[in-house]
Amino acid sequence: APTDSAVEAWIEFARDAEASEAWLTARDAFAQAWKARPKDRSLAIRGATVALNGGDPASALEMMQTLSASTDSSASTVTLLRVRALGTLGRAE
């Protein structure tokens, strides 16, 4: 498993990529960080958001699939991201 410092490096890299509007690079970095910290839902949400910004609704939807059963405070954000991804894909699941 990656060390905390390695995960923090992925997150920092993702933020830098996001700030540079390198959306899909940011998506990949957030996805790697989330893989190492699967309980940190904010990483998946950020990853899905930048995936949508980068024109990749399929990977955004994939990230949101695992979070869709949520009932915590992020549930509305997850639902909105899923709807946005499905709409972009032209699906109405």
C-alpha positions in Angstrom: 0.0 0.0 0.0 1.2 3.5 -0.7 2.5 5.6 2.2 0.6 8.6 3.4 3.2 10.8 1.9 2.8 9.1 -1.5 -1.0 9.6 -1.3 -0.5 13.3 -0.4 1.8 13.6 -3.4 -0.9 12.2 -5.7 -3.5 14.6 -4.2 -1.1 17.6 -4.6 -0.4 16.6 -8.2 -4.1 16.2 -8.9 -4.8 19.7 -7.5 -2.0 21.2 -9.6 -3.3 19.4 -12.7 -6.8 20.6 -11.9 -5.6 24.2 -11.5 -4.0 23.9 -15.0 -7.2 22.4 -16.4 -5.4 19.2 -17.2 -8.7 17.4 -16.4 -7.9 13.9 -17.3 -4.5 13.9 -15.6 -6.2 15.3 -12.5 -8.8 12.5 -12.8 -6.1 9.8 -12.9 -4.3 11.3 -9.9 -7.5 11.6 -7.8 -8.4 8.0 -8.8 -5.0 6.8 -7.6 -5.3 8.7 -4.3 -8.9 7.3 -3.8 -7.7 3.8 -4.5 -5.3 4.2 -1.6 -7.9 5.9 0.6 -11.2 4.3 -0.4 -13.0 5.9 2.6 -12.2 9.4 1.5 -15.2 10.0 -0.7 -14.1 13.6 -1.5 -11.3 12.1 -3.7 -13.8 10.2 -5.8 -16.1 13.2 -6.0 -13.2 15.4 -7.1 -12.1 12.7 -9.6 -15.5 12.4 -11.1 -15.9 16.2 -11.3 -12.6 16.6 -13.2 -13.5 13.6 -15.4 -16.7 15.3 -16.5 -14.8 18.6 -17.1 -12.4 16.6 -19.3 -15.2 15.1 -21.3 -15.1 11.6 -19.8 -18.5 10.9 -18.3 -18.0 7.1 -18.4 -15.2 7.2 -15.8 -17.1 9.8 -13.7 -20.0 7.4 -13.7 -17.8 4.5 -12.8 -16.4 6.4 -9.8 -19.9 7.4 -8.6 -21.3 3.8 -8.9 -19.6 2.8 -5.7 -20.8 5.9 -3.9 -24.4 5.9 -5.1 -25.7 4.0 -2.0 -24.5 6.8 0.2 -26.8 8.5 2.7 -24.2 10.9 4.1 -23.8 14.6 3.4 -22.2 13.9 0.0 -25.3 12.0 -1.3 -26.7 15.0 -3.2 -23.4 15.7 -4.8 -23.0 12.1 -5.9 -26.5 12.1 -7.3 -25.9 15.3 -9.2 -22.6 14.0 -10.7 -24.4 10.7 -11.7 -27.2 12.7 -13.4 -24.7 14.9 -15.2 -22.6 11.9 -16.4 -25.7 10.0 -17.5 -27.1 13.0 -19.3 -23.8 13.5 -21.1 -23.8 9.8 -22.1 -27.4 10.1 -23.2 -28.6 7.5 -20.7 -31.4 7.6 -18.2 -30.6 4.8 -15.8 
